[in-house]
């Protein structure tokens, strides 16, 4: 995911942090610090324990505690996503990465349309992990006096454990709402998919999710809560994207690249002037051409490659000066769904097709969209 950087690996899975995560931590810390007095009263009443606030409210301690609680919450989110990932790995699904974002975490998984038998436990285990963390943290509230005899330090531990206990239980409950694409929505889809085709189950679960998004948006507007508005937006967009993704997976199932690729392919030589390539793009309405030498694919030149150069420099350049040499190619037997994932992951619009070292065709997003339209008839 763009805007992310890796911080490590767990179970061989790359763990990424998105820049929005770095932005949200100070905000969460400030919100927690600004409500420290009210929160300590709630924790005291909820857990029915004595709570010394002398250290909690001293100096910059509210902001320090806010940061600690925020980091603890996202550590819980990471465990939540790891729980999903462990079940996925056990069922042979590859996990590309786990990314911590502004609203939590997301595990990037490979594979086509999900198997309901696998998706049901995979969706449930994440919220259950959050519930377990919440129970453990709540239990530590009562162990805090044993950890340190100092009442002020005990109060700090009770605040941290109590806050994280409540937050993780809320995270458990919120994720089980049947608002696709959250875990509860995926549970709903898995149950429905046992009784109907997957794409229909996805559409129903997505519609329920959109309904929740509308409710969240209305409540957010009524109470002037921008956080609820953002949550509503992401739920609505996520539900829409999942519906489209599953529709494509179902409609393109068992279709191979060789049956939809465009051929013969218009190719260019690496010594061709860039100005000629631009003329070819205008004439053919193609935005990219494979570059070949002795019938061997050596690169791709696209309109994006040309646009990187200033108009003045283009006049003196040849294709080899601007072309992309790290070309992703597929064979005619490659499933179209795999090509679509490659295009989405690499943000490319066309993929050359090679058979035994020879360029035999090219498949574009337009080719795939045409097939989808025909399949929908």
Secondary structure, 3 states (H helix, E strand, C coil): CCCEEEEEEECCEEEEEEHHHHHHHHHHHHHHHHCHHHHHHHHHHHHCCCCCCCCCCCCCHHHHHHHHHHHHHHHHHHHHHHHHHHHHHHCCCCEEEEEEECCEEEEEECCCCCCHHHHHHHHHHHHHHHHHHHHHHHHHHHHHHHHCCCHHHHHHHHHHHHHHHHHHHHHHHHHCCCCCCCHHHHHHHHHHCCCCCHHHHHHHHHHHHHHHHHHHHHHHHHCCCHHHHHHHHHHHHHHHHHHHHHHHHHHCCCCEHHHCCECCCCEECCCCEHHHHHHHHHHHCCCEEEEEECCEEEEEEEHHHHHCCCHHHHCCCEHHHHCECCCCEECCCCEHHHHHHHHHHHCCCEEEEEECCEEEEEEEHHHHHHHHHHHHC
